[in-house]
Amino acid sequence: MTSTRVAPIHLVLVGAGHAHLAVIASAARLRAAGVHPVLIAPATFDYSGLATGVLSGALSTGSARIDIATLTRKHDVPHTVAEVIGIDRPARILALENGSQAAYDVVSFNIGSTVEAPQDWIGRDGVWPVKPLSSLFALRAALEAHMAAGSTPPAIVVAGDGPTGFEIAAALTGLHQRHGCAVNLTLTGPKADARWAPGSAGHSMTRSLDRRGVKRVLAQVVAHEPGHVSLSDGQTLACDHLVLATGLRASILTQTLDLPLDDRGRIKVAPILCSIADNRVFAAGDCATIKGDPRPFAGVFGVRAADVLIDNLCALGTGTKPRPYRPQKHWLSIMDLGDDTGLAMRDGLWWQGRLALALKRRLDLGFVARSRT
Ligand SMILES: Cc1cc2nc3c(=O)[nH]c(=O)nc-3n(C[C@H](O)[C@H](O)[C@H](O)COP(=O)(O)OP(=O)(O)OC[C@H]3O[C@@H](n4cnc5c(N)ncnc54)[C@H](O)[C@@H]3O)c2cc1C
């Protein structure tokens, strides 16, 4: 009797985002299906659900951080600590920032998003994009050092009046309150009134920020110079720290893949989560969008896509039929308002208070604890 041994499929996971955390934890199942995963990603992953809790000083940085090296060791997944910077799709080779290369049979991207802002602002002193989240943790450290020195409160400008801009403004106000310091913070944006929230929730949240001393200006930041910003209405504001909460777009790397993308740079994928133009390229989370079924940037979609992604990667090895991912039409989102309360929203309903934040903490700390195992 002769037996044919089929070579295992070499799967490269790029980025340890929400979906890939679950793929790593399912490595044994993948290997049993004939799919051998390796990971290329930074050493740690920061979980966004707890980011504003860290920024407000309520939580430690460590509570939002997952050590990827420990996780990959546990699941026997070879891990290269690096970022991917390019791809040669015909040759199936990835280029890494450290100058090395990695070949693949199948590649899966879960590399998240970046801030939509003039790229030359990012990296300037005193400019803090909301992604990567480590930038917010560094901002907290800078402000705490300032407060410890007892100097006058620095002028903070938050650019962006969407949910992220409001949550950041609330968290920074909370950080100052925790340290017993006055806050000098201006939230800017074309509306600056939280009308994106359902019913009267936006009004309630805006009033609460007003009461806590946040100034709101209905204009956009159009230029940044050391010490000040210029606004679209012609005003100039003093600015020691500019936080960029100006919206998200897929990680820049997607633009180099020569694959169909949407207007936010997200890889267009079929419902089975592979690119509509290359069935050897999978993608999930903020860097992907299901053609004809787009969703906002939110971690929940990466988390929910994970089971389908795992099944479909296993299907490559077993030859079974892949199944579609149908992103849910309704989801709960809870904002941390930085004062030990939260704002929970689902469809047109909302609920603000301590219990909303307690539920958020339970869900988010639970996710991090589960993902570490
Ligand atoms: C302040 C803030 C608060 C938020 N709060 C919430 C919330 O409460 N709930 C919610 O659902 N969403 C929230 N979001 C949105 C959420 O952050 C994103 O939707 C979510 O992180 C997307 O998950 P992801 O798995 O696609 O990517 P990410 O979580 O960003 O993970 C991608 C990973 O890939 C790595 N990576 C990036 N580029 C490369 C590369 N080239 N090579 C290798 N690795 C790479 C990154 O280091 C990162 O670890 C928040 C966003 C912000 C800015």
PDBQT file of the ligand as one rigid body, heavy atoms in Angstrom, charges set to zero:
ROOT
HETATM    1  C1  LIG A 401      -9.367  55.338  21.603  1.00  0.00    +0.000 C 
HETATM    2  C2  LIG A 401     -10.097  54.226  20.922  1.00  0.00    +0.000 A 
HETATM    3  C3  LIG A 401     -11.033  53.485  21.630  1.00  0.00    +0.000 A 
HETATM    4  C4  LIG A 401     -11.726  52.456  21.003  1.00  0.00    +0.000 A 
HETATM    5  N1  LIG A 401     -12.631  51.751  21.733  1.00  0.00    +0.000 NA
HETATM    6  C5  LIG A 401     -13.288  50.728  21.162  1.00  0.00    +0.000 A 
HETATM    7  C6  LIG A 401     -14.221  49.953  21.931  1.00  0.00    +0.000 A 
HETATM    8  O1  LIG A 401     -14.452  50.204  23.117  1.00  0.00    +0.000 OA
HETATM    9  N2  LIG A 401     -14.838  48.925  21.286  1.00  0.00    +0.000 N 
HETATM   10  C7  LIG A 401     -14.611  48.621  19.967  1.00  0.00    +0.000 A 
HETATM   11  O2  LIG A 401     -15.205  47.669  19.435  1.00  0.00    +0.000 OA
HETATM   12  N3  LIG A 401     -13.746  49.340  19.222  1.00  0.00    +0.000 NA
HETATM   13  C8  LIG A 401     -13.077  50.379  19.784  1.00  0.00    +0.000 A 
HETATM   14  N4  LIG A 401     -12.197  51.113  19.035  1.00  0.00    +0.000 N 
HETATM   15  C9  LIG A 401     -11.938  50.714  17.640  1.00  0.00    +0.000 C 
HETATM   16  C10 LIG A 401     -10.895  49.616  17.680  1.00  0.00    +0.000 C 
HETATM   17  O3  LIG A 401      -9.673  50.116  18.147  1.00  0.00    +0.000 OA
HETATM   18  C11 LIG A 401     -10.611  48.997  16.337  1.00  0.00    +0.000 C 
HETATM   19  O4  LIG A 401     -11.778  48.839  15.607  1.00  0.00    +0.000 OA
HETATM   20  C12 LIG A 401      -9.956  47.621  16.591  1.00  0.00    +0.000 C 
HETATM   21  O5  LIG A 401      -8.750  47.777  17.290  1.00  0.00    +0.000 OA
HETATM   22  C13 LIG A 401      -9.691  46.923  15.290  1.00  0.00    +0.000 C 
HETATM   23  O6  LIG A 401      -9.223  45.660  15.587  1.00  0.00    +0.000 OA
HETATM   24  P1  LIG A 401      -8.239  44.907  14.633  1.00  0.00    +0.000 P 
HETATM   25  O7  LIG A 401      -8.091  43.558  15.197  1.00  0.00    +0.000 OA
HETATM   26  O8  LIG A 401      -8.672  45.045  13.233  1.00  0.00    +0.000 OA
HETATM   27  O9  LIG A 401      -6.847  45.716  14.720  1.00  0.00    +0.000 OA
HETATM   28  P2  LIG A 401      -5.956  46.137  15.961  1.00  0.00    +0.000 P 
HETATM   29  O10 LIG A 401      -6.653  45.933  17.246  1.00  0.00    +0.000 OA
HETATM   30  O11 LIG A 401      -5.468  47.512  15.664  1.00  0.00    +0.000 OA
HETATM   31  O12 LIG A 401      -4.733  45.123  15.882  1.00  0.00    +0.000 OA
HETATM   32  C14 LIG A 401      -3.857  45.117  14.799  1.00  0.00    +0.000 C 
HETATM   33  C15 LIG A 401      -2.509  44.638  15.251  1.00  0.00    +0.000 C 
HETATM   34  O13 LIG A 401      -1.677  44.506  14.098  1.00  0.00    +0.000 OA
HETATM   35  C16 LIG A 401      -0.384  45.053  14.357  1.00  0.00    +0.000 C 
HETATM   36  N5  LIG A 401       0.161  45.531  13.091  1.00  0.00    +0.000 N 
HETATM   37  C17 LIG A 401      -0.159  46.687  12.457  1.00  0.00    +0.000 A 
HETATM   38  N6  LIG A 401       0.543  46.800  11.307  1.00  0.00    +0.000 NA
HETATM   39  C18 LIG A 401       1.302  45.685  11.206  1.00  0.00    +0.000 A 
HETATM   40  C19 LIG A 401       2.230  45.205  10.233  1.00  0.00    +0.000 A 
HETATM   41  N7  LIG A 401       2.501  45.911   9.131  1.00  0.00    +0.000 N 
HETATM   42  N8  LIG A 401       2.856  44.022  10.447  1.00  0.00    +0.000 NA
HETATM   43  C20 LIG A 401       2.569  43.293  11.558  1.00  0.00    +0.000 A 
HETATM   44  N9  LIG A 401       1.703  43.697  12.510  1.00  0.00    +0.000 NA
HETATM   45  C21 LIG A 401       1.072  44.870  12.337  1.00  0.00    +0.000 A 
HETATM   46  C22 LIG A 401      -0.643  46.166  15.366  1.00  0.00    +0.000 C 
HETATM   47  O14 LIG A 401       0.516  46.402  16.118  1.00  0.00    +0.000 OA
HETATM   48  C23 LIG A 401      -1.811  45.615  16.194  1.00  0.00    +0.000 C 
HETATM   49  O15 LIG A 401      -1.329  44.907  17.311  1.00  0.00    +0.000 OA
HETATM   50  C24 LIG A 401     -11.493  52.156  19.629  1.00  0.00    +0.000 A 
HETATM   51  C25 LIG A 401     -10.549  52.897  18.920  1.00  0.00    +0.000 A 
HETATM   52  C26 LIG A 401      -9.854  53.919  19.553  1.00  0.00    +0.000 A 
HETATM   53  C27 LIG A 401      -8.851  54.717  18.757  1.00  0.00    +0.000 C 
ENDROOT
TORSDOF 0
